[in-house]
Amino acid sequence: MTIPVDRAAQTQAAQTQAAQAQAILMQTERARVFRALHEGPGPLLLPNPWDAGSARLLASLGFAALATTSGGFAATLGRLDGAVTRDEALGHAAAIAAATSLPVSADLENAFADEPAGVAETIGLAAAAGLAGCSVEDFTRRDDDPIYDLGLARERVAAAAAAAAATPGPLVLTARAENYLHGRTDLADTIRRLQAYQEAGADVLYAPGLTSLDDIRAVVSSVDRPVNVLTLAGAPTVPQLAEAGVRRISVGSAFSNAALGALVSAARELREQGSYGFLDQAATGRAAARSAFQP
């Protein structure tokens, strides 16, 4: 008996396999490029778009890589930072990764899990989203006890590092020590944590909230991995950070908040003064969008 061959199904399966293979190749190459960017002559300037449009605009301005912002993305949904789900964050990261050809690293907060197994699962899903890298932080999301015990925090980073290493890229894993964002201005503990995360396999180390150049120098000199610094009011300039040995500089939700600030200023001018001074800035944005979004 001859079993009929479903040619359409075979063709569809072949196309699916080819698409999957192409996606793996693309993710692998982006991860390779992203890793190499941490070894350049100066710090990698890593801006944080909050949607596909801002990603394409930043790419058109000459940046070499991008990173998502949990706070900026949450704002697009009318929520505060920390109020998105894992599925939402990964879907958003995939949209940012698909928007340009640049490597993208995702802000995955605490990987949406307390236990190492849950962290590893989230990191594994990040590669499937087309990302070149991602971060995991030691913030518990609990106001009463905001930072994970160091032992558990190290286990979480080790699980994340193992999962990242198992991805095709492999993903560039950034481990974040969140002390300074949550009222624990303890430099010694922050350095101990970053050293533990380095030993656990993290590729990049990050202690957001540091603004003292001496403190940043102390961190850089205490570890053997690239260090990321977050731009904040009062933080050292890019040239100063470069001189201190910082390898990557990101803006977090600052660009997103700057855009919201421009919207507030324009709206207040229209409503309270009845004038249109904001049109000058609007013209700059319109021209940039036309340049960035053309086919």
Rosetta silent file (secondary structure, phi, psi, omega in degrees, C-alpha in Angstrom):
SEQUENCE: MTIPVDRAAQTQAAQTQAAQAQAILMQTERARVFRALHEGPGPLLLPNPWDAGSARLLASLGFAALATTSGGFAATLGRLDGAVTRDEALGHAAAIAAATSLPVSADLENAFADEPAGVAETIGLAAAAGLAGCSVEDFTRRDDDPIYDLGLARERVAAAAAAAAATPGPLVLTARAENYLHGRTDLADTIRRLQAYQEAGADVLYAPGLTSLDDIRAVVSSVDRPVNVLTLAGAPTVPQLAEAGVRRISVGSAFSNAALGALVSAARELREQGSYGFLDQAATGRAAARSAFQP
SCORE:     score description
SCORE:     0.000 S_00000001
   1 L     0.000  129.622  179.789    0.000    0.000    0.000 S_00000001
   2 L   -91.005  125.203  179.006    1.399    3.396   -0.980 S_00000001
   3 L   -89.197  123.403 -177.998    1.065    6.106    1.623 S_00000001
   4 L   -62.754  141.590 -179.916    0.398    9.480   -0.008 S_00000001
   5 L   -94.702  126.754  177.968    3.052   12.119    0.588 S_00000001
   6 L   -87.033   91.645 -176.222    1.852   15.455    1.876 S_00000001
   7 H   -62.700  -37.038 -179.338    4.150   17.717   -0.138 S_00000001
   8 H   -63.877  -41.162  179.599    2.739   20.878    1.396 S_00000001
   9 H   -66.774  -39.063  178.395    3.441   19.630    4.909 S_00000001
  10 H   -63.676  -42.635  179.537    6.962   18.612    3.928 S_00000001
  11 H   -63.228  -43.370  179.405    7.597   22.019    2.404 S_00000001
  12 H   -62.733  -42.007  179.426    6.256   23.769    5.482 S_00000001
  13 H   -64.009  -41.227  179.712    8.415   21.641    7.772 S_00000001
  14 H   -65.067  -40.492  178.847   11.509   22.354    5.679 S_00000001
  15 H   -65.429  -39.282  178.271   10.791   26.072    5.717 S_00000001
  16 H   -63.520  -44.408  179.175   10.303   25.994    9.482 S_00000001
  17 H   -63.292  -40.976  179.250   13.593   24.170    9.995 S_00000001
  18 H   -64.374  -40.861  178.969   15.416   26.626    7.728 S_00000001
  19 H   -64.814  -40.517  178.847   13.934   29.580    9.606 S_00000001
  20 H   -65.032  -41.468  179.109   14.959   28.078   12.941 S_00000001
  21 H   -64.439  -39.835  178.771   18.492   27.455   11.697 S_00000001
  22 H   -65.325  -39.773  179.221   18.717   31.028   10.405 S_00000001
  23 H   -63.689  -39.734  178.918   17.487   32.384   13.746 S_00000001
  24 H   -65.182  -43.603  178.461   20.141   30.383   15.595 S_00000001
  25 H   -61.097  -41.861 -179.597   22.863   31.651   13.268 S_00000001
  26 H   -65.298  -45.560  179.823   21.690   35.235   13.733 S_00000001
  27 H   -63.149  -40.059  179.519   21.545   34.946   17.518 S_00000001
  28 H   -63.258  -44.725 -179.256   24.988   33.344   17.588 S_00000001
  29 H   -67.246  -40.961  179.481   26.538   36.083   15.482 S_00000001
  30 H   -64.673  -39.104  177.960   24.927   38.869   17.492 S_00000001
  31 H   -65.150  -38.996  178.230   26.172   37.335   20.730 S_00000001
  32 H   -62.458  -47.014  179.941   29.683   37.071   19.258 S_00000001
  33 H   -62.767  -43.822 -178.024   29.623   40.713   18.186 S_00000001
  34 H   -61.453  -43.294  179.089   28.212   41.841   21.529 S_00000001
  35 H   -61.486  -43.038 -178.655   30.929   40.026   23.459 S_00000001
  36 H   -65.657  -30.658 -178.717   33.635   41.577   21.274 S_00000001
  37 H   -64.411  -20.327  177.545   32.229   45.084   21.817 S_00000001
  38 L   -78.816   -5.044 -177.152   33.247   44.825   25.489 S_00000001
  39 L  -115.055   17.139 -177.916   36.871   44.554   24.382 S_00000001
  40 L   -76.167 -178.571 -177.680   37.032   47.664   22.192 S_00000001
  41 L   -70.701  -21.267  179.040   39.312   50.673   22.613 S_00000001
  42 L  -137.902  176.372 -179.959   36.725   52.569   24.656 S_00000001
  43 L   -63.361  143.953  173.113   33.598   51.860   26.698 S_00000001
  44 E   -75.874  119.603  175.296   30.602   50.416   24.881 S_00000001
  45 E   -87.005  114.000 -170.924   27.833   53.024   25.000 S_00000001
  46 E  -114.889   90.989 -179.246   24.701   50.938   25.453 S_00000001
  47 L   -76.481  159.960 -174.509   21.487   52.993   25.134 S_00000001
  48 L  -118.215   94.470  175.022   18.157   51.588   26.298 S_00000001
  49 L   -71.190  160.676 -178.269   15.248   51.882   23.843 S_00000001
  50 L  -118.219   -4.627  174.204   11.738   51.274   25.103 S_00000001
  51 L  -158.320  177.579 -176.659   10.008   50.201   21.882 S_00000001
  52 H   -62.916  -38.146 -179.365   10.815   49.184   18.306 S_00000001
  53 H   -63.900  -46.540  179.279   10.712   52.779   17.063 S_00000001
  54 H   -67.423  -30.231  175.911   13.188   54.088   19.614 S_00000001
  55 H   -64.151  -46.577 -179.981   15.401   51.060   18.904 S_00000001
  56 H   -66.216  -37.137  178.850   15.509   51.867   15.201 S_00000001
  57 H   -65.077  -44.678  179.983   16.127   55.547   15.888 S_00000001
  58 H   -65.452  -37.223  176.539   19.047   54.796   18.221 S_00000001
  59 H   -62.387  -39.434 -179.020   20.501   52.368   15.684 S_00000001
  60 H   -67.437  -20.907 -179.534   20.321   55.098   13.026 S_00000001
  61 L   -86.205   -1.460  171.442   22.337   57.394   15.296 S_00000001
  62 L   104.107    6.390  177.116   25.295   55.028   15.203 S_00000001
  63 L   -69.648  150.036 -173.804   25.147   52.996   18.408 S_00000001
  64 L   -94.029  -16.428 -179.263   26.684   49.529   18.129 S_00000001
  65 L  -158.607  164.954 -177.366   24.345   47.643   20.504 S_00000001
  66 E  -134.205  161.451  173.048   21.158   48.157   22.497 S_00000001
  67 E  -139.956  143.390  177.215   19.659   47.052   25.805 S_00000001
  68 L   -75.166  162.748  175.699   16.066   46.928   26.934 S_00000001
  69 L  -125.890  120.703 -179.110   14.858   48.885   29.951 S_00000001
  70 H   -63.538  -40.802 -179.929   12.374   47.301   32.321 S_00000001
  71 H   -68.101  -42.290  178.982   11.229   50.703   33.580 S_00000001
  72 H   -64.384  -41.013  177.634   10.907   52.195   30.106 S_00000001
  73 H   -65.501  -44.469  179.487    8.930   49.212   28.844 S_00000001
  74 H   -57.568  -38.484 -179.676    6.648   49.252   31.886 S_00000001
  75 H   -62.995  -33.110  178.856    5.900   52.922   31.206 S_00000001
  76 H   -66.564  -19.787  178.202    4.660   52.071   27.700 S_00000001
  77 L   -99.130    3.598 -177.901    2.051   49.881   29.400 S_00000001
  78 L    73.062   31.679 -179.404    1.126   52.546   31.924 S_00000001
  79 L  -126.461  167.232  174.410    2.834   50.688   34.759 S_00000001
  80 L   -89.040  161.859  177.911    5.746   51.225   37.119 S_00000001
  81 L   -55.486  138.267 -179.701    9.029   49.364   36.909 S_00000001
  82 L    92.366    1.253 -174.865    8.729   45.813   38.215 S_00000001
  83 L  -110.214   23.417  175.232    5.102   45.401   37.158 S_00000001
  84 L  -110.902  156.793  179.599    5.546   43.354   33.977 S_00000001
  85 L   -88.572  169.210  177.438    5.437   39.577   33.665 S_00000001
  86 H   -62.264  -44.570  179.965    8.153   37.331   32.327 S_00000001
  87 H   -60.946  -40.388  178.748    6.187   36.622   29.159 S_00000001
  88 H   -65.364  -43.392 -179.037    5.678   40.345   28.597 S_00000001
  89 H   -64.180  -42.128 -179.803    9.360   41.114   29.169 S_00000001
  90 H   -70.009  -38.042  176.566   10.532   38.369   26.819 S_00000001
  91 H   -63.707  -41.798  176.882    8.023   39.369   24.162 S_00000001
  92 H   -63.155  -44.042  179.620    9.186   42.962   24.422 S_00000001
  93 H   -61.208  -40.295  178.753   12.835   41.886   24.216 S_00000001
  94 H   -63.477  -38.728  179.266   12.085   39.855   21.098 S_00000001
  95 H   -66.256  -40.191  177.566   10.424   42.885   19.484 S_00000001
  96 H   -66.108  -42.371  179.909   13.455   45.072   20.245 S_00000001
  97 H   -63.672  -33.988 -178.492   15.809   42.385   18.904 S_00000001
  98 H   -79.838  -14.797 -173.196   13.771   42.120   15.712 S_00000001
  99 H   -73.914  -28.913 -178.816   13.668   45.881   15.163 S_00000001
 100 L  -139.926  178.300  175.805   17.320   46.237   14.081 S_00000001
 101 L   -92.636    2.690 -176.590   20.343   44.130   13.203 S_00000001
 102 L   -78.193  153.132  170.984   22.184   45.240   16.353 S_00000001
 103 L   -63.400  142.616  179.888   22.949   42.977   19.318 S_00000001
 104 E  -128.775  133.199  172.636   20.421   43.431   22.123 S_00000001
 105 E  -109.132  138.926 -175.644   20.800   42.654   25.814 S_00000001
 106 E  -103.847  135.725  169.349   17.638   42.315   27.904 S_00000001
 107 E   -80.447  102.623 -178.072   16.957   43.701   31.358 S_00000001
 108 L  -104.680   23.581  176.223   15.283   40.631   32.887 S_00000001
 109 L    50.769 -127.069  179.729   15.105   42.042   36.424 S_00000001
 110 L   -94.092   23.490 -177.299   15.561   39.153   38.883 S_00000001
 111 L    66.971   15.324  175.039   14.790   36.670   36.076 S_00000001
 112 L    58.311   35.160  179.882   11.251   36.520   37.491 S_00000001
 113 L  -160.716  149.184  174.508   12.240   33.780   39.923 S_00000001
 114 L   -91.449  -42.005 -174.610   13.742   33.349   43.361 S_00000001
 115 L   -83.869  148.629 -178.444   15.139   29.842   42.970 S_00000001
 116 H   -54.614  -37.462 -178.579   18.099   29.032   40.679 S_00000001
 117 H   -63.137  -40.380  178.038   16.075   26.615   38.541 S_00000001
 118 H   -67.278  -36.418  176.269   13.569   29.329   37.689 S_00000001
 119 H   -61.902  -47.050 -179.464   16.393   31.749   36.877 S_00000001
 120 H   -60.069  -39.508  179.533   17.947   29.207   34.513 S_00000001
 121 H   -62.396  -43.805  179.818   14.630   28.685   32.755 S_00000001
 122 H   -63.076  -42.656 -179.444   14.244   32.416   32.111 S_00000001
 123 H   -64.900  -38.780  176.667   17.776   32.734   30.747 S_00000001
 124 H   -61.070  -38.489  178.656   17.182   29.813   28.410 S_00000001
 125 H   -69.444  -25.777 -178.619   14.091   31.527   27.045 S_00000001
 126 H   -63.753  -38.517  179.308   16.086   34.710   26.435 S_00000001
 127 H   -64.284  -38.397  179.887   18.154   33.095   23.706 S_00000001
 128 H   -65.779  -18.864  177.710   14.996   31.986   21.911 S_00000001
 129 L   -82.987    0.462  178.168   13.964   35.650   21.833 S_00000001
 130 L    86.617   16.723 -175.421   16.949   36.429   19.618 S_00000001
 131 L   -81.751  155.982  174.606   18.962   38.215   22.282 S_00000001
 132 L   -96.108  -21.543 -178.894   22.722   38.596   22.436 S_00000001
 133 E  -163.114  174.212  177.509   22.795   39.011   26.200 S_00000001
 134 E  -162.640  167.867 -179.212   20.726   39.519   29.321 S_00000001
 135 E  -125.099  154.938  173.427   21.072   40.501   32.948 S_00000001
 136 E  -133.622  134.277 -176.304   20.054   39.034   36.278 S_00000001
 137 E  -114.383  162.456 -178.231   19.898   41.102   39.445 S_00000001
 138 L  -100.043   21.577  174.082   19.993   40.273   43.145 S_00000001
 139 E   -83.924  126.879 -174.444   16.948   42.425   44.027 S_00000001
 140 L   -79.931  -14.391 -171.975   14.247   40.256   45.590 S_00000001
 141 L    75.235   12.457  178.829   11.342   42.595   44.702 S_00000001
 142 L  -113.939  124.892 -178.434   10.488   42.704   48.438 S_00000001
 143 L   -64.865  -33.567 -175.698   10.638   46.026   50.260 S_00000001
 144 L   -77.136  -21.872 -178.099   11.233   44.376   53.652 S_00000001
 145 L  -150.719   75.709 -164.719   14.215   42.310   52.440 S_00000001
 146 L   -74.500  -19.580 -173.990   15.323   43.737   49.098 S_00000001
 147 E  -119.285  131.627  178.388   18.608   41.877   48.463 S_00000001
 148 L   -61.428  145.499  169.915   19.077   38.113   48.248 S_00000001
 149 L   -52.156  142.402 -173.137   21.390   36.457   50.742 S_00000001
 150 H   -58.511  -39.129 -179.964   24.823   36.258   49.132 S_00000001
 151 H   -61.162  -47.545  178.439   24.848   32.459   49.067 S_00000001
 152 H   -67.657  -39.063  179.918   21.541   32.242   47.233 S_00000001
 153 H   -60.107  -41.850  179.162   22.469   35.179   45.019 S_00000001
 154 H   -65.538  -41.465  178.428   25.633   33.397   43.926 S_00000001
 155 H   -61.874  -37.344  179.642   23.695   30.193   43.201 S_00000001
 156 H   -65.732  -42.486  178.294   21.249   32.164   41.099 S_00000001
 157 H   -66.837  -39.764  178.410   24.064   33.688   39.039 S_00000001
 158 H   -60.995  -41.594  178.253   25.727   30.276   38.643 S_00000001
 159 H   -65.778  -40.483  178.210   22.460   28.829   37.332 S_00000001
 160 H   -64.575  -42.188 -179.146   22.057   31.784   34.979 S_00000001
 161 H   -64.658  -40.904  178.583   25.646   31.437   33.739 S_00000001
 162 H   -64.674  -41.118  178.967   25.227   27.731   33.062 S_00000001
 163 H   -66.985  -39.894  179.510   22.003   28.383   31.150 S_00000001
 164 H   -64.862  -41.094 -179.504   23.610   31.222   29.175 S_00000001
 165 H   -66.165  -24.908 -178.561   26.606   29.060   28.280 S_00000001
 166 L   -83.713   -7.070  179.961   24.266   26.356   26.962 S_00000001
 167 L   -83.372  159.313 -175.357   22.628   28.703   24.440 S_00000001
 168 L   -56.603  -36.033 -173.278   23.907   28.840   20.841 S_00000001
 169 L   -50.407  -62.466  -11.428   25.484   32.312   21.234 S_00000001
 170 L   -73.307  162.560  178.662   26.319   31.847   24.038 S_00000001
 171 L   -60.880  144.766  173.416   24.485   34.730   25.702 S_00000001
 172 E   -86.307  113.549 -175.202   26.557   37.421   27.401 S_00000001
 173 E   -95.997  125.932  174.438   25.397   37.327   31.030 S_00000001
 174 E  -105.305  125.991  176.786   25.480   40.486   33.159 S_00000001
 175 E  -104.720  129.962 -173.559   25.188   40.025   36.925 S_00000001
 176 E  -112.045  130.995  172.194   23.875   43.003   38.867 S_00000001
 177 L  -101.970  113.199 -167.267   24.487   43.903   42.507 S_00000001
 178 L   -94.909   10.412 -175.630   21.546   46.124   43.425 S_00000001
 179 H   -46.209  -51.477 -169.832   22.626   47.382   46.874 S_00000001
 180 H   -71.715  -18.366  175.793   22.914   51.051   45.967 S_00000001
 181 H   -84.937   -7.529 -174.255   19.462   51.206   44.369 S_00000001
 182 H  -133.154   37.633  169.715   17.821   49.891   47.532 S_00000001
 183 L    78.921   10.008  179.909   19.340   51.834   50.395 S_00000001
 184 L  -113.028   79.936 -176.697   22.382   49.652   51.038 S_00000001
 185 L   -83.724   65.368 -176.918   25.316   51.938   50.264 S_00000001
 186 L  -116.025   98.056 -175.944   27.873   49.331   51.311 S_00000001
 187 H   -65.316  -40.571 -178.269   30.756   49.317   48.844 S_00000001
 188 H   -61.345  -44.263  178.819   32.577   46.419   50.499 S_00000001
 189 H   -67.339  -38.107  178.181   29.513   44.174   50.297 S_00000001
 190 H   -60.842  -44.181  178.532   28.855   45.288   46.730 S_00000001
 191 H   -65.400  -42.006  177.203   32.391   44.321   45.724 S_00000001
 192 H   -57.503  -41.988  179.965   32.097   40.975   47.536 S_00000001
 193 H   -65.487  -45.750 -179.686   28.934   40.286   45.587 S_00000001
 194 H   -63.892  -38.212  176.857   30.431   41.204   42.242 S_00000001
 195 H   -64.699  -39.212  177.759   33.465   39.026   42.950 S_00000001
 196 H   -65.395  -38.471 -179.438   31.152   36.131   43.846 S_00000001
 197 H   -70.131  -34.284  174.287   29.170   36.645   40.645 S_00000001
 198 H   -61.815  -47.760  179.582   32.399   36.667   38.649 S_00000001
 199 H   -62.838  -27.875 -179.764   33.386   33.348   40.225 S_00000001
 200 L   -80.294   -7.942  174.093   29.908   32.025   39.437 S_00000001
 201 L   114.934    6.324  179.359   30.451   32.651   35.723 S_00000001
 202 L   -65.291  145.805  179.220   29.063   36.115   34.914 S_00000001
 203 L   -89.503  -32.400 -178.395   30.556   37.770   31.825 S_00000001
 204 E  -133.597  145.802 -178.821   29.848   41.395   32.830 S_00000001
 205 E  -119.549  146.319 -168.251   29.443   42.947   36.279 S_00000001
 206 E  -152.236  124.159  175.181   27.157   45.839   37.160 S_00000001
 207 L  -124.230   80.502 -177.854   26.426   47.766   40.357 S_00000001
 208 L   -60.957  143.031  179.500   23.853   50.395   39.372 S_00000001
 209 L   110.527  -16.260  178.021   23.698   53.419   41.631 S_00000001
 210 L   -72.907  132.806  177.632   27.410   54.123   41.991 S_00000001
 211 L  -127.890  -15.817  179.744   28.301   57.757   41.245 S_00000001
 212 L   -79.677  127.867  179.068   31.632   58.258   43.001 S_00000001
 213 H   -62.409  -36.647  177.985   34.574   57.912   40.640 S_00000001
 214 H   -63.841  -41.514  178.714   36.691   56.509   43.491 S_00000001
 215 H   -64.907  -41.445  179.979   34.048   53.859   44.219 S_00000001
 216 H   -65.186  -42.064  176.291   33.813   52.941   40.558 S_00000001
 217 H   -59.913  -40.317  179.747   37.597   52.660   40.324 S_00000001
 218 H   -62.620  -40.822  178.148   37.538   50.392   43.381 S_00000001
 219 H   -64.396  -50.008 -177.304   35.003   48.116   41.721 S_00000001
 220 H   -58.534  -41.040 -177.286   36.901   47.967   38.426 S_00000001
 221 H   -76.397  -11.144 -175.424   40.181   47.158   40.175 S_00000001
 222 H   -97.110   -6.765 -176.607   38.554   44.433   42.294 S_00000001
 223 L  -131.829  166.440 -179.093   37.235   42.246   39.460 S_00000001
 224 L  -118.683   29.352  177.441   38.467   40.686   36.244 S_00000001
 225 L  -127.084  158.421  174.407   35.352   41.151   34.127 S_00000001
 226 L   -56.929  140.091 -179.766   34.015   44.136   32.159 S_00000001
 227 E  -111.124  131.802  174.922   32.151   46.566   34.426 S_00000001
 228 E   -98.500  139.560  175.002   28.960   48.390   33.385 S_00000001
 229 E  -122.731  139.422  177.919   28.090   51.768   34.903 S_00000001
 230 E   -91.202  131.864  176.235   24.657   53.391   34.874 S_00000001
 231 L   -71.677  126.346  178.371   24.443   57.078   33.969 S_00000001
 232 L  -139.460  161.971  175.035   22.957   59.034   36.870 S_00000001
 233 L   -57.975  129.496 -179.955   22.918   62.662   37.970 S_00000001
 234 L    86.879   -2.654  179.726   26.343   63.420   39.382 S_00000001
 235 L   -74.968  156.214  177.555   27.984   60.398   37.782 S_00000001
 236 L   -60.783  156.647  179.054   31.394   60.775   36.113 S_00000001
 237 L   -72.992  167.547  177.757   31.496   61.666   32.434 S_00000001
 238 H   -56.789  -48.108  178.209   32.146   59.110   29.712 S_00000001
 239 H   -59.315  -38.243  178.697   35.827   60.143   29.382 S_00000001
 240 H   -65.761  -41.420  178.744   36.277   59.860   33.157 S_00000001
 241 H   -66.390  -37.864  177.332   34.686   56.411   33.201 S_00000001
 242 H   -61.668  -43.575  179.574   36.854   55.343   30.291 S_00000001
 243 H   -63.438  -31.186 -179.472   39.960   56.461   32.168 S_00000001
 244 L   -79.687   -6.290  177.637   38.796   54.446   35.186 S_00000001
 245 L    95.000    9.645  177.458   38.610   51.292   33.087 S_00000001
 246 L   -67.400  136.123 -175.368   34.821   51.005   32.753 S_00000001
 247 L  -102.521  -14.150 -178.280   33.969   48.865   29.727 S_00000001
 248 E  -151.798  141.065 -179.576   30.258   49.601   29.279 S_00000001
 249 E  -132.070  125.162 -179.841   27.926   52.521   30.024 S_00000001
 250 E  -123.481  164.773 -174.407   24.137   52.274   29.910 S_00000001
 251 L  -111.556   -4.807 -179.559   21.339   54.758   30.551 S_00000001
 252 L    60.144 -131.157 -178.963   18.597   52.550   32.030 S_00000001
 253 L   -92.436   10.574 -173.660   15.230   54.284   31.780 S_00000001
 254 H   -62.769  -43.487  179.669   16.782   57.762   31.413 S_00000001
 255 H   -65.446  -40.858  177.506   16.081   58.131   27.676 S_00000001
 256 H   -61.332  -44.922  179.709   12.517   56.905   28.165 S_00000001
 257 H   -67.605  -34.223  176.512   11.998   59.340   31.024 S_00000001
 258 H   -63.371  -40.234  177.551   13.559   62.143   28.975 S_00000001
 259 H   -64.033  -42.249  177.240   11.011   61.444   26.230 S_00000001
 260 H   -65.154  -37.653  177.686    8.196   61.523   28.790 S_00000001
 261 H   -63.005  -39.867  176.964    9.623   64.729   30.207 S_00000001
 262 H   -64.247  -37.965  177.631    9.565   66.331   26.754 S_00000001
 263 H   -64.336  -44.315  178.915    5.935   65.249   26.375 S_00000001
 264 H   -60.896  -45.163 -179.374    5.016   66.773   29.744 S_00000001
 265 H   -61.686  -43.887 -179.554    6.746   70.061   28.845 S_00000001
 266 H   -65.235  -43.104 -178.765    5.024   70.246   25.472 S_00000001
 267 H   -65.402  -40.875  179.208    1.619   69.412   26.920 S_00000001
 268 H   -66.700  -38.767  178.728    1.953   71.984   29.704 S_00000001
 269 H   -61.925  -44.925 -179.310    3.040   74.657   27.259 S_00000001
 270 H   -64.567  -45.085 -173.497    0.016   74.002   25.066 S_00000001
 271 H   -76.792  -38.226 -171.777   -2.446   73.783   27.940 S_00000001
 272 H   -98.035  -30.104 -177.593   -1.116   76.525   30.215 S_00000001
 273 H  -110.858  -20.677 -179.500    0.494   79.024   27.827 S_00000001
 274 L    70.412   21.338 -179.491   -1.289   78.337   24.562 S_00000001
 275 L  -113.292  174.705 -170.866    1.999   78.533   22.640 S_00000001
 276 L  -128.523   35.738  179.870    3.839   76.110   20.371 S_00000001
 277 L   -60.259  -25.228 -179.395    7.496   76.333   21.249 S_00000001
 278 H   -66.343  -13.115 -178.038    7.612   72.543   21.414 S_00000001
 279 H   -66.433  -25.930  176.581    7.276   72.409   17.628 S_00000001
 280 H   -63.301  -46.707  178.342   11.011   73.059   17.265 S_00000001
 281 H   -67.778  -35.672  178.065   11.780   69.887   19.186 S_00000001
 282 H   -61.973  -37.347  178.917    9.021   68.081   17.326 S_00000001
 283 H   -64.232  -38.705  176.881   10.700   68.987   14.034 S_00000001
 284 H   -62.760  -44.450  178.933   13.941   67.410   15.249 S_00000001
 285 H   -64.954  -40.828 -179.892   12.088   64.239   16.189 S_00000001
 286 H   -63.315  -43.554  179.222   10.180   64.125   12.915 S_00000001
 287 H   -63.810  -41.416  179.113   13.366   64.461   10.870 S_00000001
 288 H   -63.852  -41.958  179.901   15.089   61.748   12.903 S_00000001
 289 H   -64.496  -41.454  179.110   12.120   59.410   12.477 S_00000001
 290 H   -61.626  -38.436  178.855   12.013   59.972    8.721 S_00000001
 291 H   -70.666  -41.377 -174.813   15.692   59.102    8.494 S_00000001
 292 H   -77.578  -32.064 -170.397   15.481   56.075   10.797 S_00000001
 293 H   -98.632    0.531 -179.373   12.241   54.550    9.561 S_00000001
 294 L   -66.030  143.837 -177.062   12.681   54.732    5.808 S_00000001
 295 L   -58.400    0.000    0.000   12.516   51.278    4.161 S_00000001
